Amino acid sequence: MQTKSGNTDTTNEIEVYITKLIHEIGIPPNLPGYQYIREAILQTLKGSEKGLFSVTRHLYPLVAEKFHISPQKVERSIRKAIEYAWTKGNINLVNPLPGYQNNRYRGKPTNSEFIAILTDRVRMFLKQKKKL
C-alpha cells in the first residue's frame, strides 16, 4: 500500500522513530502536547516547511484541525509538554540535537525551536538510513 509520502513501511518507521525520540526526552504520552508534537513533526516532514517559519499561522491550525481543537490549545499544550520535559525529563538528550546548545542561561527552547530540533533529528535519521 502506497501513501502520498511514499512507502507505508517507511511512514510507520518514521512515526516509530518520532515516538521513541519523544519518549526518550521524557514527554509522557498522557500529555496532550505529546500527540501535538508528534503531529507537528509529521506535518513539517510532509512538506509544511512554512509551518516552522510561521508556527502560529500554519502549523498550529494544521494540528488543531486534525484533533478538532483550537490552535491556541495546541500551542499551550506543546508549551506545557516542553516545560514538563525540561523540568522532569531527560534534557541531556536535547543537548546533542542539532541547532540547540543548552546552557544554564538560555533556558528551554521555544515551541518552534523544539519542533525544528526534533524534525532535524528525524531528517538526519532518514539521511543516515538512506546511506545504509
C-alpha positions, -999 to 999 in steps of 0.1 A, spaced: 0 0 0 14 34 -10 9 67 7 14 102 -6 48 105 11 60 71 -1 60 36 13 38 27 42 67 9 59 88 40 58 60 61 71 55 37 100 92 36 107 93 74 109 64 75 133 80 49 155 113 69 155 95 101 164 76 84 192 108 69 206 125 103 204 97 120 223 97 92 249 134 94 254 132 132 260 107 124 287 74 136 275 47 111 287 20 100 262 -8 111 286 0 148 280 -20 162 251 12 181 239 28 147 232 3 140 204 5 175 191 43 175 189 42 142 170 17 156 145 36 189 142 68 170 133 50 147 108 33 178 92 67 195 89 83 164 73 54 161 49 63 194 34 47 220 57 81 238 58 64 271 61 49 259 94 83 263 111 85 299 99 50 307 109 40 282 135 10 302 147 -4 308 112 3 274 96 14 246 118 -9 250 148 -40 252 127 -30 221 108 -25 202 140 -57 217 156 -78 206 126 -67 170 130 -76 169 167 -107 192 164 -94 218 189 -82 254 187 -47 264 176 -43 282 209 -49 249 228 -22 232 206 3 260 214 -4 258 251 -3 220 253 30 219 234 45 245 256 34 226 287 49 193 273 82 211 267 81 225 302 74 190 316 104 176 297 126 204 308 118 200 345 112 163 348 125 147 316 159 139 301 172 173 289 206 159 282 191 143 250 183 178 237 220 189 240 233 167 212 203 177 190 214 199 161 207 236 163 204 238 201 230 243 227 216 241 262 233 262 287 220 274 320 214 309 308 194 301 277 166 281 292 142 258 275 136 261 237 105 278 223 79 256 207 91 263 172 127 256 182 118 224 199 98 212 168 126 222 145 152 204 166 132 172 166 124 175 129 161 179 121 169 148 142 143 128 122 157 141 89 192 131 100 179 96 108 164 93 74 195 105 56 216 81 76 192 53 68 195 60 30 233 57 32 230 21 45 
